């Protein structure tokens, strides 16, 4: 491995590369969460309406037409939560290994803080999205996008300046 790549992958790579690595890991974690979500949303926790983009473009099976928006909102929240947990375990490990310098807290406190911040931002986004699904019929796929954007922005700044401190 070249010296430049070793430097970029190290914890001392500087703020620019730190943000780039965080973003790349965020994209991978989002991929994990999204894949888990759509796997569940199209199988055991069916919450995709027949008009959803994922149903039309990816030909994923929709929920039964007679099921309510309330059922869809609950299933959306459960499938999102499961994907969130798996993606955040992945994200925590990758951030420790490649982005932030661990050690501001003992590992289990760091892990708990990492999940607490992620949980708070996700809970806000999931709550808003579930409400929008129930109240306004928001498309499930749009709700997923809203949850990802809100979570990404909140998580970076809190992780950088509070959990890992730099």
CORWOPE-V944169 format. One record per residue. N is the residue number from 1. PSI is psi as a letter, one per 40 degrees, with the letter a starting at -180 (none if undefined). Layout:
N,PSI / N,PSI
//
This chain:
1,h / 2,i / 3,d / 4,d / 5,d / 6,d / 7,d / 8,d / 9,e / 10,i / 11,e / 12,f / 13,e / 14,i / 15,d / 16,d / 17,d / 18,d / 19,d / 20,d / 21,d / 22,d / 23,d / 24,d / 25,d / 26,d / 27,d / 28,d / 29,d / 30,d / 31,d / 32,d / 33,d / 34,d / 35,d / 36,d / 37,d / 38,d / 39,d / 40,d / 41,e / 42,e / 43,c / 44,e / 45,f / 46,h / 47,e / 48,h / 49,i / 50,d / 51,e / 52,i / 53,d / 54,d / 55,d / 56,d / 57,d / 58,e / 59,f / 60,i / 61,h / 62,i / 63,i / 64,h / 65,d / 66,e / 67,i / 68,i / 69,d / 70,d / 71,d / 72,d / 73,d / 74,d / 75,d / 76,d / 77,d / 78,d / 79,d / 80,d / 81,d / 82,d / 83,d / 84,d / 85,d / 86,d / 87,d / 88,d / 89,d / 90,d / 91,d / 92,d / 93,d / 94,d / 95,d / 96,d / 97,d / 98,e / 99,c / 100,i / 101,h / 102,i / 103,e / 104,d / 105,i / 106,i / 107,d / 108,d / 109,d / 110,d / 111,d / 112,d / 113,d / 114,d / 115,d / 116,d / 117,d / 118,d / 119,d / 120,d / 121,d / 122,d / 123,d / 124,d / 125,d / 126,d / 127,d / 128,d / 129,d / 130,d / 131,d / 132,d / 133,d / 134,d / 135,d / 136,e / 137,f / 138,h / 139,h / 140,d / 141,d / 142,d / 143,d / 144,d / 145,d / 146,d / 147,d / 148,d / 149,d / 150,d / 151,d / 152,d / 153,d / 154,d / 155,d / 156,d / 157,d / 158,d / 159,d / 160,d / 161,e / 162,d / 163,d / 164,e / 165,g / 166,none
//
